Amino acid sequence: MELETPADAWYVWVGVAIVSVGVAGVALGVPSQPPPDATEAANAIDRVAVSQYGASASFDHDADAVRIGPKQIALRNDGDTTHASIAVGSMTPVFETKGGLHRAATALVDGEPAPRVVAESSFDSERALREALEDARLRIDREGTNWRAAEGKLRVRAVRLGDETVVLVDA
């Protein structure tokens, strides 16, 4: 009795082809990189938010796109999409602000002192700027945010405006 399969049998070649296609499909389905770490980004934001003094930080990430809301952050790349919530307070995503408020928020997250930003803007006081940022944060919370292309760095700054601290995040 012969137990070997002849190599010229058509069903052997069909079986090898099917297995090869299956292995190639698995290999192509594996992500080319790990997902970005949204939890570590949220932790960086929380560390800045709980600081007693005006603090700032930057977090390097490998996300291709980012979505930031008042309480959560989402990062996405070819590996997957990850989400995380901040534990302390709320944050204002700078890129979701508009016009003069956007220029002022960008200057603040870039490290400009609050009195200078107020003096160079259309806001008449730090309180007015803080209220405008709060209104923007409420609008963003109501309307949601969109994905935007990420540049590899998340910047966070806690700024004292009047008698309250505002956490600004830009990506």
N, C-alpha and C positions, 0 to 999 in steps of 0.2 A: 504494500500500500504506500502510495507516494503522498507525503504531507506538505511538500513545498508547492507554493503557488507559482505558476509560470509567470515570468516578468513581462511577457508579451500579451497577457490577458487584458482585455479592455477594462474590466472592472477594477483592476489594480490601479491603472492609470487614472481612472475617474476618482477613485478613493483618495489617491495622493493629491490630486488637484483640489478636491473639496477640503481636505485637511489644510493644504497650503493657503487657500483663500481664507479659511477660518483663522489661522495663525496670523496672517497679514492683517485681517480685520481687528483682531485683538491688539496687535502692535500699533496700528494706526489710531486706535481708540484711547490709548494711554495719553494723558495730558503731557505736553512738552515741558511743563514747569509746575511747581507747586502753587496752590492758591495764595493770594496775598493775605497778610495777617491783620485783619480788621480789629481783632481784639487788642493787639499790641498798639495799634493806632488809637483806639479808644482809651487805653491805659495812659498813653502819652497826653491825651487831652485832659483826662482826669487829674493827672499829676500837676498840670499847669493850673487847672481850675481850683485846686485846693490850696495852692500856694498863698501864703499870707501877703506876699509882695507881688507887684506886677511881674509876672514870669512869662517866659516864652520858651518854645521848644520847636524843634523840627524833627520829623520822622521820615526817614527814607523808606520807600516802599517800591514794590515791583508791579504795581497795578497799572493796567492800561487805561482804566476808567474809574471814576470815583463819583459817589453820590453822598452828599452830606445834608442831613436835616438837623433840626434843633436838638434832637436827642439821640440820633443814630448815625452811623457811618457805614457805607458799603464800598467795598473794593472789588474790582473784577479784572481778571486777566485770562489767558488761554487755559490756565489750570482750573479755575472755577470762580465763583462769586462768594464772598464772605461778608457777613453783617455783624455788627456789634453795636451795643448801646452804651452811652456814657452813664456813669453812676452819679455824677455830681452836677446838679444844675442843668443848664442848657447852653448851647453854643450858637453862634451866628455864622453861617457859611458866607464868607466874604464875596465869593463869586456869584452869589444869588442876589446881592444888593444892586442897586441901580443908581446911575447919575452921580450927583454930588455925595451921596451917602457911600457909594462904592469907592470913590476917590478917598474919602475920609477913612473908611474902614481899611482900605489897602495901605494907606499911610500908617495907620495904627499897627497893623500886623507886621509892617516893615520895620517897626521900632521907633517911629516918630513919637515924641512926647504929646500927650493928649492936649495940653494948652496950646501948643503950636498948631496941631491939627485943627482945633476949633478956631484959632485966629485966622488960619488960611482957608477956612471953609465958609459955607453959607449958614452954619449953625451959630447961634448967638451965645451958646453956653455948652458946657460939658453935659449938663442935664438934657438939653435939647437933642444933642447927638445921641445920648443914651436912649432917649425915648424913641428917636427915629430907628435906632438899631432894634429896639424891642418891637416896634411896629413891623419892621421887616421880618423879624423872627416869627411873629404871629402869622404874617402873610405866608411865609414859607411853610409853617406848620399846617396851615389850612390848605394851601395849594399843592404842597409837595415839591420835590425837586427832581431834576432830570440828571441823567448820567452826563458827565463831561469828560473829555480826555484828560488824563492825569499826566503830570510832568515828573513824577518820581519822588516828590517831596511834599509832605504835609507840614504846614506851618501853623503854629498855635500861639496865641498871645492872650494873656489875661490883662485887661486894662481897667484901671480905676477911673470911672467917669462919675464925678460928683460923689455921691455917697454909696455907690454900688460898683461891683466889678462885672465887667462884660468879657466873655470868652469869645474870641474871634478865631475862625479856622479858615485857612485858604489852602487850596491844593493845586 
